[in-house]
Amino acid sequence: MTVTPLYTADEIDAEIAQAKLDLAAARKALSTQITTGGTDRRIQREQVKSLQDHLGWLQQQRAGLQIGYGAQSHVGRPAR
């Protein structure tokens, strides 16, 4: 039984690029206050954490596409 990937490699790369931009914008916004339409708001650290978690998930999806899902083994001698 094969696993049908949710995204293609190109879609994941595009998502990662956008998530990186969003993360950079959120980090910059932590030190500044945003005023839009007369309301003030700040980006909070929870949003940065959720963006970092999303980037980690996207990386797992990309690794799954490249090397496959499931248990992986490393062949070689252990370090002494």
A tleap script that builds the chain and sets N, CA, C and O, in Angstrom:
source leaprc.protein.ff14SB
mol = sequence {
  NMET THR VAL THR PRO LEU TYR THR ALA ASP
  GLU ILE ASP ALA GLU ILE ALA GLN ALA LYS
  LEU ASP LEU ALA ALA ALA ARG LYS ALA LEU
  SER THR GLN ILE THR THR GLY GLY THR ASP
  ARG ARG ILE GLN ARG GLU GLN VAL LYS SER
  LEU GLN ASP HIE LEU GLY TRP LEU GLN GLN
  GLN ARG ALA GLY LEU GLN ILE GLY TYR GLY
  ALA GLN SER HIE VAL GLY ARG PRO ALA CARG
}
set mol.1.N position { 0.846 -1.168 0.000 }
set mol.1.CA position { 0.000 0.000 0.000 }
set mol.1.C position { 0.894 1.234 0.000 }
set mol.1.O position { 1.812 1.341 0.813 }
set mol.2.N position { 0.632 2.139 -0.886 }
set mol.2.CA position { 1.431 3.357 -0.969 }
set mol.2.C position { 0.676 4.520 -0.354 }
set mol.2.O position { -0.552 4.519 -0.266 }
set mol.3.N position { 1.440 5.502 0.064 }
set mol.3.CA position { 0.866 6.705 0.658 }
set mol.3.C position { 0.828 7.789 -0.412 }
set mol.3.O position { 1.852 8.123 -1.008 }
set mol.4.N position { -0.339 8.326 -0.644 }
set mol.4.CA position { -0.468 9.427 -1.588 }
set mol.4.C position { -0.087 10.713 -0.880 }
set mol.4.O position { -0.709 11.071 0.121 }
set mol.5.N position { 0.934 11.426 -1.382 }
set mol.5.CA position { 1.355 12.654 -0.699 }
set mol.5.C position { 0.288 13.739 -0.776 }
set mol.5.O position { -0.432 13.864 -1.767 }
set mol.6.N position { 0.210 14.511 0.289 }
set mol.6.CA position { -0.755 15.597 0.355 }
set mol.6.C position { -0.366 16.742 -0.574 }
set mol.6.O position { -1.222 17.357 -1.210 }
set mol.7.N position { 0.939 17.021 -0.645 }
set mol.7.CA position { 1.467 18.095 -1.485 }
set mol.7.C position { 2.564 17.546 -2.385 }
set mol.7.O position { 3.188 16.531 -2.073 }
set mol.8.N position { 2.792 18.224 -3.503 }
set mol.8.CA position { 3.943 17.907 -4.330 }
set mol.8.C position { 5.152 18.644 -3.759 }
set mol.8.O position { 5.007 19.520 -2.907 }
set mol.9.N position { 6.341 18.284 -4.233 }
set mol.9.CA position { 7.569 18.923 -3.743 }
set mol.9.C position { 7.561 20.425 -4.057 }
set mol.9.O position { 8.003 21.228 -3.236 }
set mol.10.N position { 7.067 20.803 -5.228 }
set mol.10.CA position { 7.017 22.233 -5.588 }
set mol.10.C position { 6.051 22.997 -4.696 }
set mol.10.O position { 6.329 24.128 -4.297 }
set mol.11.N position { 4.921 22.384 -4.383 }
set mol.11.CA position { 3.958 23.041 -3.492 }
set mol.11.C position { 4.524 23.210 -2.091 }
set mol.11.O position { 4.319 24.247 -1.461 }
set mol.12.N position { 5.235 22.203 -1.598 }
set mol.12.CA position { 5.836 22.299 -0.271 }
set mol.12.C position { 6.902 23.375 -0.247 }
set mol.12.O position { 6.988 24.143 0.711 }
set mol.13.N position { 7.726 23.440 -1.305 }
set mol.13.CA position { 8.753 24.482 -1.368 }
set mol.13.C position { 8.133 25.879 -1.385 }
set mol.13.O position { 8.654 26.797 -0.752 }
set mol.14.N position { 7.030 26.040 -2.102 }
set mol.14.CA position { 6.338 27.332 -2.126 }
set mol.14.C position { 5.757 27.668 -0.751 }
set mol.14.O position { 5.825 28.813 -0.305 }
set mol.15.N position { 5.186 26.662 -0.085 }
set mol.15.CA position { 4.642 26.869 1.264 }
set mol.15.C position { 5.746 27.242 2.253 }
set mol.15.O position { 5.554 28.112 3.102 }
set mol.16.N position { 6.903 26.583 2.143 }
set mol.16.CA position { 8.022 26.886 3.037 }
set mol.16.C position { 8.509 28.306 2.805 }
set mol.16.O position { 8.791 29.027 3.763 }
set mol.17.N position { 8.612 28.716 1.549 }
set mol.17.CA position { 9.048 30.081 1.245 }
set mol.17.C position { 8.082 31.107 1.840 }
set mol.17.O position { 8.517 32.106 2.413 }
set mol.18.N position { 6.776 30.867 1.710 }
set mol.18.CA position { 5.784 31.791 2.259 }
set mol.18.C position { 5.814 31.787 3.777 }
set mol.18.O position { 5.695 32.840 4.402 }
set mol.19.N position { 5.971 30.611 4.377 }
set mol.19.CA position { 6.019 30.519 5.840 }
set mol.19.C position { 7.244 31.240 6.397 }
set mol.19.O position { 7.174 31.842 7.469 }
set mol.20.N position { 8.358 31.183 5.683 }
set mol.20.CA position { 9.556 31.907 6.110 }
set mol.20.C position { 9.318 33.411 6.074 }
set mol.20.O position { 9.733 34.132 6.981 }
set mol.21.N position { 8.650 33.879 5.028 }
set mol.21.CA position { 8.326 35.309 4.945 }
set mol.21.C position { 7.386 35.722 6.071 }
set mol.21.O position { 7.565 36.776 6.679 }
set mol.22.N position { 6.389 34.894 6.345 }
set mol.22.CA position { 5.448 35.179 7.431 }
set mol.22.C position { 6.152 35.205 8.782 }
set mol.22.O position { 5.858 36.057 9.622 }
set mol.23.N position { 7.076 34.277 8.994 }
set mol.23.CA position { 7.818 34.221 10.251 }
set mol.23.C position { 8.704 35.454 10.416 }
set mol.23.O position { 8.781 36.028 11.503 }
set mol.24.N position { 9.367 35.854 9.343 }
set mol.24.CA position { 10.210 37.052 9.410 }
set mol.24.C position { 9.367 38.294 9.700 }
set mol.24.O position { 9.777 39.155 10.479 }
set mol.25.N position { 8.207 38.387 9.085 }
set mol.25.CA position { 7.322 39.525 9.329 }
set mol.25.C position { 6.803 39.519 10.760 }
set mol.25.O position { 6.695 40.573 11.386 }
set mol.26.N position { 6.482 38.343 11.278 }
set mol.26.CA position { 5.977 38.249 12.654 }
set mol.26.C position { 7.062 38.630 13.654 }
set mol.26.O position { 6.778 39.279 14.660 }
set mol.27.N position { 8.296 38.233 13.385 }
set mol.27.CA position { 9.392 38.588 14.290 }
set mol.27.C position { 9.650 40.082 14.296 }
set mol.27.O position { 9.923 40.659 15.348 }
set mol.28.N position { 9.567 40.717 13.132 }
set mol.28.CA position { 9.751 42.172 13.067 }
set mol.28.C position { 8.608 42.895 13.757 }
set mol.28.O position { 8.809 43.937 14.381 }
set mol.29.N position { 7.424 42.349 13.645 }
set mol.29.CA position { 6.243 42.989 14.220 }
set mol.29.C position { 6.232 42.900 15.738 }
set mol.29.O position { 5.506 43.655 16.385 }
set mol.30.N position { 7.012 42.005 16.322 }
set mol.30.CA position { 7.053 41.907 17.774 }
set mol.30.C position { 7.602 43.185 18.401 }
set mol.30.O position { 7.201 43.572 19.498 }
set mol.31.N position { 8.522 43.833 17.693 }
set mol.31.CA position { 9.129 45.029 18.252 }
set mol.31.C position { 8.414 46.310 17.813 }
set mol.31.O position { 8.755 47.398 18.278 }
set mol.32.N position { 7.451 46.192 16.946 }
set mol.32.CA position { 6.714 47.368 16.486 }
set mol.32.C position { 5.227 47.176 16.725 }
set mol.32.O position { 4.735 46.056 16.868 }
set mol.33.N position { 4.535 48.290 16.762 }
set mol.33.CA position { 3.091 48.256 16.947 }
set mol.33.C position { 2.438 48.593 15.621 }
set mol.33.O position { 2.856 49.531 14.942 }
set mol.34.N position { 1.433 47.848 15.253 }
set mol.34.CA position { 0.759 48.031 13.975 }
set mol.34.C position { -0.533 48.814 14.206 }
set mol.34.O position { -1.342 48.458 15.062 }
set mol.35.N position { -0.712 49.877 13.439 }
set mol.35.CA position { -1.935 50.662 13.518 }
set mol.35.C position { -2.645 50.586 12.176 }
set mol.35.O position { -2.114 51.032 11.159 }
set mol.36.N position { -3.838 50.024 12.176 }
set mol.36.CA position { -4.627 49.937 10.947 }
set mol.36.C position { -6.048 50.353 11.254 }
set mol.36.O position { -6.693 49.800 12.146 }
set mol.37.N position { -6.518 51.304 10.531 }
set mol.37.CA position { -7.900 51.734 10.700 }
set mol.37.C position { -8.209 52.258 12.084 }
set mol.37.O position { -9.341 52.129 12.551 }
set mol.38.N position { -7.235 52.846 12.751 }
set mol.38.CA position { -7.453 53.399 14.073 }
set mol.38.C position { -7.336 52.400 15.207 }
set mol.38.O position { -7.551 52.757 16.365 }
set mol.39.N position { -7.000 51.155 14.897 }
set mol.39.CA position { -6.826 50.161 15.954 }
set mol.39.C position { -5.353 49.769 16.045 }
set mol.39.O position { -4.664 49.649 15.032 }
set mol.40.N position { -4.893 49.574 17.255 }
set mol.40.CA position { -3.512 49.158 17.489 }
set mol.40.C position { -3.488 47.678 17.819 }
set mol.40.O position { -4.350 47.183 18.545 }
set mol.41.N position { -2.504 46.975 17.290 }
set mol.41.CA position { -2.369 45.560 17.614 }
set mol.41.C position { -0.910 45.164 17.568 }
set mol.41.O position { -0.090 45.811 16.916 }
set mol.42.N position { -0.601 44.090 18.272 }
set mol.42.CA position { 0.751 43.537 18.301 }
set mol.42.C position { 0.692 42.047 17.981 }
set mol.42.O position { -0.242 41.342 18.362 }
set mol.43.N position { 1.709 41.599 17.276 }
set mol.43.CA position { 1.846 40.169 17.030 }
set mol.43.C position { 2.421 39.545 18.292 }
set mol.43.O position { 3.395 40.055 18.846 }
set mol.44.N position { 1.840 38.469 18.743 }
set mol.44.CA position { 2.295 37.853 19.982 }
set mol.44.C position { 3.179 36.644 19.707 }
set mol.44.O position { 3.176 36.095 18.605 }
set mol.45.N position { 3.929 36.240 20.712 }
set mol.45.CA position { 4.875 35.137 20.562 }
set mol.45.C position { 4.197 33.821 20.189 }
set mol.45.O position { 4.836 32.960 19.583 }
set mol.46.N position { 2.942 33.643 20.529 }
set mol.46.CA position { 2.256 32.409 20.177 }
set mol.46.C position { 2.186 32.253 18.664 }
set mol.46.O position { 2.256 31.137 18.149 }
set mol.47.N position { 2.048 33.370 17.949 }
set mol.47.CA position { 2.001 33.292 16.498 }
set mol.47.C position { 3.353 32.881 15.930 }
set mol.47.O position { 3.416 32.123 14.961 }
set mol.48.N position { 4.437 33.376 16.526 }
set mol.48.CA position { 5.768 32.978 16.081 }
set mol.48.C position { 5.964 31.491 16.329 }
set mol.48.O position { 6.485 30.782 15.468 }
set mol.49.N position { 5.556 31.016 17.486 }
set mol.49.CA position { 5.690 29.590 17.819 }
set mol.49.C position { 4.874 28.730 16.862 }
set mol.49.O position { 5.354 27.689 16.414 }
set mol.50.N position { 3.665 29.138 16.544 }
set mol.50.CA position { 2.841 28.343 15.632 }
set mol.50.C position { 3.433 28.347 14.221 }
set mol.50.O position { 3.346 27.342 13.515 }
set mol.51.N position { 4.034 29.466 13.803 }
set mol.51.CA position { 4.684 29.497 12.501 }
set mol.51.C position { 5.914 28.590 12.480 }
set mol.51.O position { 6.179 27.925 11.478 }
set mol.52.N position { 6.662 28.561 13.580 }
set mol.52.CA position { 7.814 27.665 13.657 }
set mol.52.C position { 7.374 26.207 13.618 }
set mol.52.O position { 8.015 25.380 12.969 }
set mol.53.N position { 6.294 25.892 14.302 }
set mol.53.CA position { 5.755 24.529 14.280 }
set mol.53.C position { 5.296 24.144 12.870 }
set mol.53.O position { 5.507 23.017 12.421 }
set mol.54.N position { 4.672 25.092 12.188 }
set mol.54.CA position { 4.206 24.844 10.817 }
set mol.54.C position { 5.392 24.598 9.884 }
set mol.54.O position { 5.331 23.722 9.021 }
set mol.55.N position { 6.474 25.371 10.055 }
set mol.55.CA position { 7.673 25.145 9.251 }
set mol.55.C position { 8.264 23.761 9.517 }
set mol.55.O position { 8.721 23.091 8.591 }
set mol.56.N position { 8.255 23.340 10.760 }
set mol.56.CA position { 8.736 22.002 11.097 }
set mol.56.C position { 7.896 20.921 10.442 }
set mol.56.O position { 8.434 19.930 9.947 }
set mol.57.N position { 6.583 21.100 10.435 }
set mol.57.CA position { 5.689 20.135 9.798 }
set mol.57.C position { 5.946 20.087 8.301 }
set mol.57.O position { 5.984 19.007 7.711 }
set mol.58.N position { 6.124 21.267 7.672 }
set mol.58.CA position { 6.403 21.303 6.241 }
set mol.58.C position { 7.721 20.599 5.923 }
set mol.58.O position { 7.830 19.905 4.913 }
set mol.59.N position { 8.715 20.779 6.783 }
set mol.59.CA position { 9.998 20.102 6.581 }
set mol.59.C position { 9.835 18.587 6.670 }
set mol.59.O position { 10.457 17.853 5.904 }
set mol.60.N position { 9.008 18.117 7.594 }
set mol.60.CA position { 8.749 16.676 7.701 }
set mol.60.C position { 8.066 16.151 6.436 }
set mol.60.O position { 8.373 15.055 5.969 }
set mol.61.N position { 7.143 16.936 5.888 }
set mol.61.CA position { 6.469 16.530 4.663 }
set mol.61.C position { 7.445 16.454 3.499 }
set mol.61.O position { 7.385 15.530 2.688 }
set mol.62.N position { 8.352 17.436 3.417 }
set mol.62.CA position { 9.343 17.430 2.336 }
set mol.62.C position { 10.293 16.245 2.491 }
set mol.62.O position { 10.622 15.584 1.506 }
set mol.63.N position { 10.731 15.974 3.707 }
set mol.63.CA position { 11.613 14.827 3.942 }
set mol.63.C position { 10.891 13.527 3.608 }
set mol.63.O position { 11.496 12.601 3.069 }
set mol.64.N position { 9.611 13.455 3.922 }
set mol.64.CA position { 8.838 12.257 3.596 }
set mol.64.C position { 8.751 12.020 2.102 }
set mol.64.O position { 8.790 10.877 1.647 }
set mol.65.N position { 8.634 13.096 1.336 }
set mol.65.CA position { 8.593 12.949 -0.109 }
set mol.65.C position { 9.948 12.507 -0.660 }
set mol.65.O position { 10.011 11.715 -1.601 }
set mol.66.N position { 11.025 13.017 -0.079 }
set mol.66.CA position { 12.354 12.724 -0.611 }
set mol.66.C position { 12.865 11.347 -0.210 }
set mol.66.O position { 13.415 10.634 -1.049 }
set mol.67.N position { 12.699 10.956 1.044 }
set mol.67.CA position { 13.287 9.698 1.499 }
set mol.67.C position { 12.243 8.651 1.866 }
set mol.67.O position { 12.591 7.496 2.116 }
set mol.68.N position { 10.997 9.026 1.902 }
set mol.68.CA position { 9.943 8.081 2.224 }
set mol.68.C position { 9.505 8.204 3.672 }
set mol.68.O position { 10.210 8.765 4.511 }
set mol.69.N position { 8.328 7.669 3.942 }
set mol.69.CA position { 7.759 7.726 5.281 }
set mol.69.C position { 8.090 6.441 6.028 }
set mol.69.O position { 8.386 5.415 5.416 }
set mol.70.N position { 8.040 6.505 7.322 }
set mol.70.CA position { 8.272 5.310 8.129 }
set mol.70.C position { 9.641 5.323 8.768 }
set mol.70.O position { 10.359 6.323 8.723 }
set mol.71.N position { 9.991 4.202 9.363 }
set mol.71.CA position { 11.264 4.095 10.079 }
set mol.71.C position { 12.427 4.114 9.096 }
set mol.71.O position { 12.370 3.498 8.032 }
set mol.72.N position { 13.480 4.828 9.470 }
set mol.72.CA position { 14.688 4.913 8.659 }
set mol.72.C position { 15.828 4.301 9.450 }
set mol.72.O position { 15.860 4.397 10.677 }
set mol.73.N position { 16.757 3.679 8.759 }
set mol.73.CA position { 17.920 3.098 9.448 }
set mol.73.C position { 19.192 3.730 8.919 }
set mol.73.O position { 19.269 4.115 7.752 }
set mol.74.N position { 20.179 3.834 9.776 }
set mol.74.CA position { 21.492 4.355 9.428 }
set mol.74.C position { 22.474 3.194 9.508 }
set mol.74.O position { 22.598 2.555 10.552 }
set mol.75.N position { 23.158 2.924 8.431 }
set mol.75.CA position { 24.116 1.832 8.387 }
set mol.75.C position { 25.502 2.415 8.610 }
set mol.75.O position { 25.882 3.387 7.957 }
set mol.76.N position { 26.248 1.833 9.518 }
set mol.76.CA position { 27.603 2.307 9.774 }
set mol.76.C position { 28.062 1.904 11.163 }
set mol.76.O position { 27.336 1.257 11.917 }
set mol.77.N position { 29.263 2.295 11.476 }
set mol.77.CA position { 29.827 1.994 12.782 }
set mol.77.C position { 29.431 3.069 13.787 }
set mol.77.O position { 29.407 4.253 13.453 }
set mol.78.N position { 29.123 2.667 15.004 }
set mol.78.CA position { 28.852 3.680 16.029 }
set mol.78.C position { 30.130 4.409 16.423 }
set mol.78.O position { 31.220 3.841 16.346 }
set mol.79.N position { 30.002 5.642 16.838 }
set mol.79.CA position { 31.154 6.417 17.276 }
set mol.79.C position { 31.722 5.818 18.551 }
set mol.79.O position { 30.977 5.316 19.393 }
set mol.80.N position { 33.023 5.868 18.694 }
set mol.80.CA position { 33.663 5.328 19.906 }
set mol.80.C position { 34.135 6.430 20.784 }
set mol.80.O position { 34.698 6.173 21.848 }
savepdb mol mol.pdb
quit
